[in-house]
């Protein structure tokens, strides 16, 4: 059989997406959590420290929202000055300066905590990558097999990089983002139930849309992994002919364009829904202010909080994409290396 026909058959199989692997059973079974347990076994101390900083971050985030509301309602939009504070008469300008200084201190604390969390995430990532590479080499050394030896190059250099990146975020990201989401929602609903409903009205649409599109994106990512493995193996064989390689290049290009199209369609649609949600908040909040059921300060803080809410929601969608991608990559890694990474 010619090498051109081999490449052709491999490419056609990949592009038809007819694999036995399905994401839904993987997520329901233990395979999807094997990598999660493996990472925890290695890095649980650092993960716990990162989570502690994450809880501090949520507390300060709520304090920040309350402080902004008080600054607008009780300082800027108040006519009850001067006031007596600690037996001293304080003017409106003096209290505004104190409030702004407190806000600057809060933002400094938020920045420092985020910096520390990011450093811890980097440490987790590198520790997991080193452990994975050691296991891959150990597995190949135990088999003493030179067959498909060139295929290990993309595995240890490129394919496991997303696994390392995900390991640094697998706990702290959902903790912080879900916490931020709930913190902001609690703050908004505590100000106005109607405004809270307006904020969350479009979230179910975003969830359903993103989940539907993610299934398509997962298939393209799975194809990408196998196409790159074929390219790595074929490129190292001097006997490969240009025609066969061109077919692989063409399939890789088509696969990448499909990934771009699907990924950015998800991003654009979610951005549009976030913008529509902001318009709804302004409309409902404006009506409540005109009806004297709400203050301007609450509207201003809600709009700022809505950005945090949207950012947290986007991060959770990104986490779901990473989780699905890592599930695919980890299963392919076990198939390729023949090693179940169940123990550290």
C-alpha positions in Angstrom: 0.0 0.0 0.0 1.4 3.4 -0.9 2.1 6.1 1.6 -0.3 8.4 -0.1 -3.2 6.0 0.4 -2.2 5.6 4.0 -2.3 9.3 4.6 -5.6 9.6 2.7 -7.3 6.9 4.8 -6.0 8.3 8.1 -7.2 11.8 7.2 -10.6 10.7 6.1 -11.2 8.7 9.3 -10.2 11.8 11.3 -12.4 14.3 9.5 -15.5 12.0 9.6 -15.6 12.3 13.4 -16.6 8.7 13.8 -14.8 7.8 17.0 -16.0 5.6 19.8 -15.0 8.2 22.3 -18.0 10.3 23.6 -17.7 13.2 26.0 -20.9 12.5 27.9 -20.0 9.1 29.3 -16.5 10.3 30.1 -17.9 13.2 32.2 -20.3 10.9 34.1 -17.7 8.2 34.7 -14.4 8.1 36.6 -12.1 8.8 33.7 -12.8 12.6 33.8 -11.9 12.8 37.4 -8.7 10.7 37.3 -6.6 13.6 36.3 -8.3 15.8 38.9 -7.4 13.3 41.7 -3.9 12.9 40.4 -3.2 16.7 40.5 -4.7 16.9 44.0 -2.4 14.1 45.2 0.6 16.1 44.1 -0.4 19.7 44.9 -3.1 19.6 47.6 -1.1 21.9 50.0 -0.6 24.6 47.4 -4.2 24.2 46.3 -5.4 24.7 49.8 -3.3 27.9 50.2 -4.6 29.2 46.9 -8.2 28.5 48.0 -7.6 30.4 51.3 -6.4 33.4 49.4 -9.5 33.0 47.1 -11.8 33.2 50.1 -10.1 36.4 51.2 -10.7 37.7 47.7 -14.4 37.1 47.9 -14.7 38.9 51.2 -12.9 42.0 49.9 -14.9 41.9 46.7 -18.2 42.3 48.8 -16.6 45.0 50.9 -15.6 46.9 47.7 -19.2 46.8 46.4 -20.6 48.1 49.7 -18.0 50.8 49.9 -18.8 52.1 46.4 -22.5 52.2 47.2 -21.9 54.1 50.4 -19.5 56.5 48.7 -22.1 57.4 46.1 -25.3 57.4 48.3 -24.0 58.7 51.6 -21.2 61.0 50.5 -21.6 62.3 46.9 -25.4 62.2 46.7 -26.1 63.4 50.2 -27.1 66.8 51.5 -26.6 66.2 55.2 -23.2 67.8 55.6 -21.3 68.7 57.6 -21.6 65.7 60.0 -20.2 64.8 63.3 -17.7 61.9 63.1 -15.7 60.8 66.2 -16.7 64.1 67.9 -15.3 66.1 65.0 -17.1 68.0 62.3 -16.4 66.5 58.9 -17.2 68.2 55.6 -18.5 66.5 52.5 -15.1 66.9 50.7 -13.1 65.5 53.6 -15.4 62.4 53.9 -15.1 61.9 50.1 -11.3 61.9 50.3 -11.5 59.3 53.2 -13.8 57.1 51.1 -11.6 57.3 48.0 -8.5 56.4 50.1 -10.4 53.4 51.5 -11.3 52.3 48.0 -7.7 52.6 46.9 -6.7 50.4 49.8 -9.3 47.8 48.9 -8.1 47.8 45.3 -4.5 47.4 46.4 -5.5 44.4 48.6 -7.4 42.8 45.6 -4.4 43.2 43.4 -2.0 41.8 45.9 -4.2 38.7 46.5 -4.7 38.1 42.8 -0.9 38.3 42.3 -0.3 35.7 45.0 -3.0 33.4 43.6 -1.4 33.6 40.1 2.0 32.7 41.5 0.6 29.7 43.3 -1.2 28.7 40.1 2.1 28.8 38.2 3.8 26.6 40.8 1.0 24.1 40.5 1.2 24.1 36.8 4.9 23.5 36.6 4.9 20.8 39.3 2.2 18.8 37.5 4.0 19.2 34.1 7.2 17.8 35.5 5.4 14.9 37.1 3.6 14.0 33.9 6.8 14.1 31.8 8.5 11.8 34.3 5.7 9.3 34.0 5.6 9.5 30.2 9.3 8.8 30.0 9.2 6.1 32.6 6.3 4.3 30.8 8.3 4.4 27.5 11.4 3.2 29.2 9.6 0.2 30.8 8.2 -0.9 27.5 11.6 -0.6 25.8 9.8 0.0 22.6 11.2 2.2 19.8 7.9 1.8 17.9 6.3 5.2 17.4 9.1 6.7 19.3 8.8 10.0 17.4 5.3 10.3 18.6 6.5 11.0 22.1 7.9 14.4 21.1 4.5 16.2 20.6 3.2 14.4 23.7 5.8 15.7 26.2 6.2 19.1 24.6 2.8 20.3 23.4 -0.1 18.0 24.2 0.4 18.1 28.0 0.8 21.9 28.2 -3.0 22.4 28.5 -3.0 19.7 31.2 -0.5 21.7 33.2 -2.4 25.0 32.7 -5.7 23.5 33.8 -4.1 22.0 36.9 -3.3 25.4 38.2 -6.9 26.6 37.8 -8.9 23.5 38.3 -9.9 24.4 41.9 -9.2 28.1 42.5 -10.9 29.3 39.3 -14.4 27.8 40.0 -14.0 28.7 43.7 -13.3 32.4 43.0 -15.5 32.8 40.0 -18.5 30.9 41.4 -17.9 32.8 44.7 -17.7 36.1 42.8 -20.9 35.2 40.9 -22.8 34.4 44.0 -21.4 37.4 46.0 -22.4 39.9 43.3 -25.9 38.3 42.9 -26.4 38.4 46.7 -25.4 42.1 46.7 -27.8 42.9 43.8 -30.7 41.0 45.2 -30.2 42.6 48.6 -30.7 46.0 46.9 -33.7 45.1 44.7 -35.3 41.7 43.8 -36.6 43.2 40.5 -33.1 44.4 39.5 -31.6 41.0 40.5 -34.1 39.2 38.2 -33.2 41.6 35.4 -29.5 40.8 35.8 -29.9 37.0 35.6 -32.7 36.9 33.0 -30.4 36.0 30.1 -28.0 33.7 31.9 -30.0 30.5 31.1 -29.9 31.4 27.4 -26.1 31.8 27.6 -25.7 28.4 29.3 -27.8 26.5 26.8 -26.1 28.1 23.8 -22.6 27.6 25.1 -23.3 24.0 26.0 -24.6 23.2 22.5 -21.7 24.9 20.7 -19.2 23.3 23.1 -20.1 19.8 21.9 -19.1 20.8 18.4 -15.9 22.4 19.6 -14.9 19.2 21.5 -15.0 17.1 18.4 -12.8 19.6 16.5 -10.2 19.6 19.4 -10.2 15.8 19.4 -9.5 15.8 15.7 -6.8 18.4 16.2 -4.8 16.2 18.6 -4.8 13.2 16.3 -4.0 15.2 13.2 -0.9 16.7 14.9 0.2 13.2 16.0 0.0 12.0 12.4 1.9 15.0 11.2 4.7 14.5 13.8 5.1 10.8 12.8 4.9 11.3 9.1 7.2 14.3 9.1 10.0 12.3 10.7 9.9 9.7 7.9 12.2 10.6 5.0 10.2 8.4 2.7 7.1 10.5 3.0 6.1 12.1 -0.3 4.9 15.7 -0.7 1.4 14.7 -1.9 0.6 12.8 1.3 2.0 15.6 3.5 0.0 18.2 1.6 -3.2 16.3 2.3 -2.4 16.3 6.0 -1.6 20.1 5.9 -4.9 20.7 4.2 -6.8 18.8 6.8 -5.0 20.6 9.7 -5.9 23.9 8.1 -9.6 23.0 7.7 -9.7 21.7 11.3 -8.2 24.9 12.7 -10.5 27.1 10.7 -13.5 25.1 12.1 -12.1 25.6 15.7 -11.7 29.3 15.2 -15.2 29.7 13.7 -16.9 27.8 16.5 -14.8 29.3 19.4 -15.3 32.9 18.3 -19.0 32.4 17.5 -19.4 31.3 21.1 -17.5 34.4 22.3 -19.3 36.8 20.1 -22.8 35.5 21.0 -22.0 35.7 24.7 -20.6 39.2 24.4 -23.8 40.3 22.7 -26.0 38.7 25.4 -23.9 40.5 28.1 -24.5 43.8 26.3 -28.3 43.2 26.1 -28.3 42.3 29.8 -26.6 45.7 30.6 -29.4 47.5 28.6 -32.0 45.6 30.5 -30.4 46.6 33.8 -30.3 50.2 32.8 -33.9 50.2 31.7 -35.3 48.4 34.8 -33.1 50.3 37.2 -34.0 53.7 35.6 -37.7 52.9 36.0 -37.2 52.0 39.6 -35.2 55.3 40.2 -38.0 57.3 38.6 -40.5 55.5 40.8 -38.4 56.4 43.9 -37.9 52.7 44.6 -34.1 52.8 44.1 -31.2 55.2 44.4 -28.8 56.2 41.7 -26.0 54.8 43.7 -27.4 51.3 43.5 -27.8 51.6 39.7 -24.2 52.7 39.4 -22.9 49.9 41.6 -25.1 47.4 39.9 -23.7 48.3 36.5 -20.2 47.9 37.8 -21.1 44.7 39.6 -22.7 43.4 36.4 -19.3 43.6 34.7 -17.9 41.4 37.5 -20.8 39.1 37.1 -20.3 38.8 33.4 -16.6 38.3 33.8 -17.1 35.5 36.3 -19.7 33.9 34.0 -17.2 34.1 31.0 -14.5 32.5 33.2 -16.8 29.7 34.2 -17.6 29.1 30.5 -13.9 29.1 29.8 -13.4 26.6 32.7 -16.0 24.3 31.1 -14.2 24.5 27.8 -10.8 23.7 29.5 -12.4 20.8 31.4 -13.8 19.3 28.2 -10.5 19.9 26.4 -8.4 18.4 29.2 -10.8 15.4 29.4 -10.2 14.7 25.7 -6.4 15.3 25.9 -6.0 13.2 29.0 -7.9 10.2 27.6 -5.8 10.5 24.4 -2.6 10.7 26.5 -3.5 7.4 28.3 -4.3 5.7 25.0 -1.0 6.9 23.5 1.3 6.3 26.4 -0.4 3.3 27.9 -0.1 4.7 31.4 -3.0 5.4 33.8 -1.9 8.3 35.9 -3.7 7.3 39.0 -0.9 7.7 41.5 1.6 10.5 42.1 
